[in-house]
Amino acid sequence: MPSSDTSDLTGVFRTVMRRVASTVTVITAADAKEGLGREHGMTATAVSSLSMDPPALLVCVNQRTLLHDLMLRGPGFCVNVLAHDQSRVSAAFSGSVSPEARFAVGDWRTAENGLRFLADGMASLFCRNTATVPYGTHTIFVGEVVEARQHDAERPLLYQDTRYCRCEPIDAVPA
Ligand SMILES: Cc1cc2nc3c(=O)[nH]c(=O)nc-3n(C[C@H](O)[C@H](O)[C@H](O)COP(=O)(O)O)c2cc1C
């Protein structure tokens, strides 16, 4: 029997969203002020394609995070799509490893614009921060994609119902 109980709307919403499978990314940002040297990366699944012309995406980041602080100050950010075998990277960038030691997990390089990107992931999308919309606990950041790098990995890491998963193609759609 489908649940339509609205007395615990937040709880039901959380359960529903937990069951929605999402592709795992790590978003990186760095402090714009030279010499401060602050950089950070954080695991995020609230990432969506927004527009093709101009190419743009949006990400939703909790206002309480360090990444949020850096994204508000900096000119841009990089969305790194994780490959199916990179659950360790996701775990590191969502708290299992301290912020200072995170970039030792995975093949992280530094681009000319100073942003870190994951060279052995699926793809890295460098974005210019073009709009921010605070909403509730989070802020929506709109990023215009200024550079897109595809790496060797072809399948993304997914997250569903608090577990990491791989995507598996369905051979044929039943008639
Ligand atoms: C699979 C997964 C997806 C996540 N997606 C998001 C997200 O889209 N936005 C967000 O603000 N936090 C997200 N988080 C939570 C942050 O990664 C986590 O809170 C992180 O540790 C932030 O704190 P820190 O970087 O200061 O340690 C996600 C966590 C996991 C494990």
The ligand as a MOL file (V3000), in Angstrom:
LIG
                    3D

  0  0  0     0  0            999 V3000
M  V30 BEGIN CTAB
M  V30 COUNTS 31 33 0 0 0
M  V30 BEGIN ATOM
M  V30 1 C 26.8960 10.0660 -1.2580 0
M  V30 2 C 26.8550 11.4130 -0.5860 0
M  V30 3 C 26.2840 12.4840 -1.2390 0
M  V30 4 C 26.2470 13.7580 -0.6540 0
M  V30 5 N 25.6920 14.8050 -1.3380 0
M  V30 6 C 25.7240 16.0480 -0.8020 0
M  V30 7 C 25.2230 17.1630 -1.5430 0
M  V30 8 O 24.7690 17.0330 -2.6820 0
M  V30 9 N 25.2830 18.3920 -0.9530 0
M  V30 10 C 25.7840 18.5880 0.3150 0
M  V30 11 O 25.8140 19.7220 0.7860 0
M  V30 12 N 26.2830 17.5400 1.0290 0
M  V30 13 C 26.2610 16.2880 0.4920 0
M  V30 14 N 26.7710 15.2180 1.1980 0
M  V30 15 C 27.3270 15.4570 2.5240 0
M  V30 16 C 28.7650 15.9320 2.4900 0
M  V30 17 O 29.5820 15.2060 1.6050 0
M  V30 18 C 29.3220 15.7940 3.9130 0
M  V30 19 O 28.4850 16.4370 4.8130 0
M  V30 20 C 30.6790 16.3680 3.9930 0
M  V30 21 O 31.3640 15.6560 4.9450 0
M  V30 22 C 30.6860 17.8430 4.3390 0
M  V30 23 O 31.4810 18.1180 5.3660 0
M  V30 24 P 33.0740 18.4300 5.2830 0
M  V30 25 O 33.4970 18.5460 3.8490 0
M  V30 26 O 33.1810 19.7360 5.9940 0
M  V30 27 O 33.6840 17.2440 5.9700 0
M  V30 28 C 26.7980 13.9420 0.6280 0
M  V30 29 C 27.3780 12.8500 1.3010 0
M  V30 30 C 27.4180 11.6050 0.6950 0
M  V30 31 C 28.0600 10.4440 1.4150 0
M  V30 END ATOM
M  V30 BEGIN BOND
M  V30 1 1 1 2
M  V30 2 1 2 3
M  V30 3 2 2 30
M  V30 4 2 3 4
M  V30 5 1 4 5
M  V30 6 1 4 28
M  V30 7 2 5 6
M  V30 8 1 6 7
M  V30 9 1 6 13
M  V30 10 2 7 8
M  V30 11 1 7 9
M  V30 12 1 9 10
M  V30 13 2 10 11
M  V30 14 1 10 12
M  V30 15 2 12 13
M  V30 16 1 13 14
M  V30 17 1 14 15
M  V30 18 1 14 28
M  V30 19 1 15 16
M  V30 20 1 16 17
M  V30 21 1 16 18
M  V30 22 1 18 19
M  V30 23 1 18 20
M  V30 24 1 20 21
M  V30 25 1 20 22
M  V30 26 1 22 23
M  V30 27 1 23 24
M  V30 28 2 24 25
M  V30 29 1 24 26
M  V30 30 1 24 27
M  V30 31 2 28 29
M  V30 32 1 29 30
M  V30 33 1 30 31
M  V30 END BOND
M  V30 END CTAB
M  END
